[in-house]
Amino acid sequence: QLQASGGGLVQAGGSLRLSCAASARTFSSYVMAWFRQTPGKEREFVASISWSGGRQYYADSVKGRFTISRDNAKNTVYLQMNSLKPEDTALYYCATDRSLSPPRTASSWSYWGQGTQVTVSS
């Protein structure tokens, strides 16, 4: 089970940190990711991190502004979002999968948390 939190309303240029807490003891063995979705659009990949935290991958639209990290001792993955833009407004989801490197398509990820809303005002 995944529990996402940390969303909210922020002005453009501001920052937010999302958290996703996992209940499974095997969390530390799984790759983790963040996706986001706006009404009428498909869920899109934002960032992912390997089980060890040693490798991170980002969508081009967030590269240099967002940072994904994890604390395996706390079974938690984070998404630090800086320099937020109105186009970052979306429902953000965390996801995990047992495979080592799932594709960036949402359908490739097996387990999902509930979304947390991020709204960036201009």
C-alpha positions as a Markdown table, in Angstrom:
| # | Residue | x | y | z |
|---|---|---|---|---|
| 1 | Gln | 0.0 | 0.0 | 0.0 |
| 2 | Leu | 1.2 | 3.5 | -0.9 |
| 3 | Gln | 0.1 | 6.7 | 0.7 |
| 4 | Ala | 1.0 | 10.0 | -1.0 |
| 5 | Ser | 0.9 | 13.3 | 0.7 |
| 6 | Gly | 2.3 | 16.9 | 0.6 |
| 7 | Gly | 0.2 | 18.4 | -2.2 |
| 8 | Gly | -1.3 | 21.9 | -2.0 |
| 9 | Leu | -1.6 | 25.3 | -3.5 |
| 10 | Val | 1.5 | 27.3 | -4.3 |
| 11 | Gln | 2.4 | 30.3 | -6.3 |
| 12 | Ala | 4.5 | 30.0 | -9.5 |
| 13 | Gly | 8.2 | 29.9 | -8.5 |
| 14 | Gly | 7.4 | 28.2 | -5.2 |
| 15 | Ser | 8.3 | 24.8 | -3.9 |
| 16 | Leu | 6.5 | 21.7 | -2.5 |
| 17 | Arg | 7.7 | 18.3 | -1.3 |
| 18 | Leu | 5.6 | 15.3 | -1.9 |
| 19 | Ser | 6.0 | 12.1 | 0.2 |
| 20 | Cys | 4.9 | 8.6 | -0.5 |
| 21 | Ala | 5.0 | 6.1 | 2.4 |
| 22 | Ala | 4.9 | 2.4 | 1.6 |
| 23 | Ser | 3.7 | -0.2 | 4.0 |
| 24 | Ala | 5.5 | -3.2 | 2.5 |
| 25 | Arg | 8.7 | -4.4 | 4.0 |
| 26 | Thr | 9.9 | -5.1 | 0.5 |
| 27 | Phe | 9.8 | -1.4 | -0.4 |
| 28 | Ser | 13.5 | -1.1 | -0.4 |
| 29 | Ser | 13.8 | -3.7 | -3.2 |
| 30 | Tyr | 11.5 | -1.9 | -5.6 |
| 31 | Val | 11.9 | 0.9 | -8.0 |
| 32 | Met | 9.6 | 3.8 | -7.3 |
| 33 | Ala | 8.2 | 6.6 | -9.4 |
| 34 | Trp | 6.0 | 9.6 | -9.5 |
| 35 | Phe | 3.4 | 10.2 | -12.3 |
| 36 | Arg | 0.9 | 13.1 | -12.7 |
| 37 | Gln | -2.4 | 13.5 | -14.5 |
| 38 | Thr | -4.6 | 16.3 | -15.5 |
| 39 | Pro | -8.3 | 16.0 | -16.5 |
| 40 | Gly | -8.7 | 14.5 | -20.0 |
| 41 | Lys | -5.1 | 13.5 | -20.3 |
| 42 | Glu | -3.2 | 10.3 | -19.8 |
| 43 | Arg | -1.1 | 9.8 | -16.7 |
| 44 | Glu | 2.4 | 10.9 | -17.5 |
| 45 | Phe | 5.8 | 9.9 | -16.1 |
| 46 | Val | 7.5 | 12.5 | -13.9 |
| 47 | Ala | 10.5 | 10.8 | -12.2 |
| 48 | Ser | 11.7 | 7.4 | -11.0 |
| 49 | Ile | 14.4 | 6.1 | -8.7 |
| 50 | Ser | 16.1 | 2.7 | -8.4 |
| 51 | Trp | 15.8 | 0.6 | -5.3 |
| 52 | Ser | 19.1 | 1.7 | -4.0 |
| 53 | Gly | 18.5 | 5.4 | -4.8 |
| 54 | Gly | 21.6 | 5.4 | -7.0 |
| 55 | Arg | 19.8 | 6.1 | -10.2 |
| 56 | Gln | 17.2 | 8.7 | -10.9 |
| 57 | Tyr | 15.3 | 9.5 | -14.2 |
| 58 | Tyr | 13.3 | 12.5 | -15.0 |
| 59 | Ala | 10.9 | 13.7 | -17.6 |
| 60 | Asp | 12.4 | 16.5 | -19.7 |
| 61 | Ser | 9.7 | 18.9 | -18.5 |
| 62 | Val | 10.8 | 18.6 | -14.9 |
| 63 | Lys | 14.6 | 18.0 | -15.2 |
| 64 | Gly | 16.6 | 20.5 | -13.2 |
| 65 | Arg | 13.6 | 21.5 | -11.1 |
| 66 | Phe | 12.4 | 18.3 | -9.5 |
| 67 | Thr | 14.4 | 15.9 | -7.4 |
| 68 | Ile | 13.3 | 12.4 | -6.5 |
| 69 | Ser | 14.8 | 10.7 | -3.5 |
| 70 | Arg | 14.1 | 7.8 | -1.1 |
| 71 | Asp | 14.7 | 6.8 | 2.5 |
| 72 | Asn | 14.5 | 3.0 | 2.7 |
| 73 | Ala | 14.7 | 3.1 | 6.5 |
| 74 | Lys | 11.4 | 5.0 | 6.5 |
| 75 | Asn | 9.9 | 3.2 | 3.5 |
| 76 | Thr | 9.3 | 6.6 | 1.9 |
| 77 | Val | 10.0 | 8.2 | -1.5 |
| 78 | Tyr | 10.0 | 12.0 | -1.9 |
| 79 | Leu | 9.6 | 14.4 | -4.8 |
| 80 | Gln | 11.1 | 17.9 | -4.2 |
| 81 | Met | 9.5 | 20.3 | -6.6 |
| 82 | Asn | 11.2 | 23.7 | -7.1 |
| 83 | Ser | 10.5 | 26.5 | -9.5 |
| 84 | Leu | 7.0 | 25.3 | -9.9 |
| 85 | Lys | 5.0 | 26.4 | -13.0 |
| 86 | Pro | 1.3 | 26.6 | -13.6 |
| 87 | Glu | 1.7 | 23.7 | -16.1 |
| 88 | Asp | 2.9 | 21.5 | -13.2 |
| 89 | Thr | -0.7 | 21.6 | -11.8 |
| 90 | Ala | -1.9 | 18.0 | -11.7 |
| 91 | Leu | -2.9 | 15.1 | -9.5 |
| 92 | Tyr | 0.4 | 13.4 | -8.5 |
| 93 | Tyr | 0.6 | 9.7 | -8.0 |
| 94 | Cys | 3.4 | 7.5 | -6.6 |
| 95 | Ala | 3.9 | 4.0 | -8.1 |
| 96 | Thr | 6.1 | 1.0 | -7.6 |
| 97 | Asp | 6.8 | -2.2 | -9.5 |
| 98 | Arg | 8.8 | -5.4 | -8.9 |
| 99 | Ser | 10.7 | -5.1 | -12.2 |
| 100 | Leu | 14.1 | -3.5 | -12.2 |
| 101 | Ser | 13.3 | -0.8 | -14.8 |
| 102 | Pro | 9.7 | -0.5 | -15.9 |
| 103 | Pro | 9.0 | 1.5 | -19.0 |
| 104 | Arg | 7.7 | 5.1 | -18.4 |
| 105 | Thr | 4.2 | 4.2 | -19.4 |
| 106 | Ala | 1.7 | 4.1 | -16.5 |
| 107 | Ser | 0.3 | 0.8 | -17.6 |
| 108 | Ser | 3.7 | -0.8 | -16.9 |
| 109 | Trp | 3.5 | -0.1 | -13.1 |
| 110 | Ser | 1.7 | -2.5 | -10.9 |
| 111 | Tyr | 1.0 | -0.7 | -7.6 |
| 112 | Trp | -0.3 | 2.8 | -7.1 |
| 113 | Gly | -1.1 | 5.2 | -4.3 |
| 114 | Gln | -4.0 | 7.6 | -4.2 |
| 115 | Gly | -3.2 | 11.0 | -5.8 |
| 116 | Thr | -2.2 | 14.2 | -4.1 |
| 117 | Gln | -3.3 | 17.4 | -5.8 |
| 118 | Val | -0.7 | 20.1 | -6.7 |
| 119 | Thr | -2.0 | 23.4 | -7.9 |
| 120 | Val | 0.3 | 26.2 | -9.0 |
| 121 | Ser | -1.2 | 29.6 | -9.4 |
| 122 | Ser | 0.2 | 32.2 | -11.8 |
